[in-house]
């Protein structure tokens, strides 16, 4: 989720294998939009409807509690599929998204919640992503919507989750002095993600790699 601030934009030039973005709903960086819209798995179907279980509904022993400030809200327009493993991928994907924002709110690049859901290259790049917020003494605020989720499960411990994010009502908030950086909605407010996950020995679907494409035609309203 690339920010408008040039300093953070440079800090968040991540590896292609695990590219993440900051909120910046009005980002005027079109580089991602110029890339191909063909991301593996993105055209295999979509799911719409009620959201997957919330943290309280899906909490299990050992899982971190994810409690976020009231000024942050999330809508997950990806319903249950009826398949146990695919639904588990969706539920863990939801928690992994919230866990990153919790680390940003806590201003902690090593926050335990996101490290529960990210491993390998994705964990390393997510740490850089969170650190950029800490450096700028900022966090996220507003409303996020996630939609058009596509899940593919390959074997017992490998899966992909492709989805869209609407950042049109999500912003960066600087903490000292407190100021919300509201930006206009543009094509780049919509981001396509392709995540590769594996099931660990705890039975959790953890993110290993992530690709993101801002301004993707597949995610436009």
Steps between C-alpha positions, in 0.01 A plus 500: 500500500729771375491831682501841339790618717819459291708399802274210584454406138874450472512309828234263375660398173483134593607185322263380229455172682334666797383845392270671748334840487399778736150647503534813277166473328585793273849389402608654173765237433396323180797264472306204637203575276723471193587140585305209361168420667572130459568374852485126546165381631326834465271391218383167642180635656386722783301495820260764625262524792535482877835539667707215646516453880630788710786468748261422784314241293810321377720530808671179604737420787845643428385749237576866572211732581468778247326803644519815289395860571142606428613727217604196296235286331513206263251346260588159359267424211620144470249241625557146615547258212376189678843340470682465834851578377401785267297660778800464734718684245245783484473524879877504551541744212261738674690477826837549326378830352378628835816381677718725284285802583519409868881510481478842336264624771734359765798654317677166535678346196537175696144478627415138583158501333622556143797268553243230576363533146809588292817302435801514269521778243152628584594544867822683413328741261210555738749599770645765265148616420410546867836660577426770240191600696695500825768719348237753391312473833181415312235233479196407290142617553168479319308222327636215288302269275624169360318316223516261203695238691623193313643207696692207357618219729772274363558188703497498880717802576516739204249761386458835328264785583436773243282796593428868448521786749310828491703771677270786400404574861830401664770751589830552680486680832805677638515483878701806607339732424190291434394549139313281252640515148178479296555441132260483204376172357670403175552186295795425726271476803428142391766234551527139384685255726633153433614318815664161524437316826605181671347314793742484792524239774239691703248463220517873418508621140794741503600744226834414339499735200287789381470696177295818472390706201357846555244625251420157362209496255371187670421692819341815360139567611 
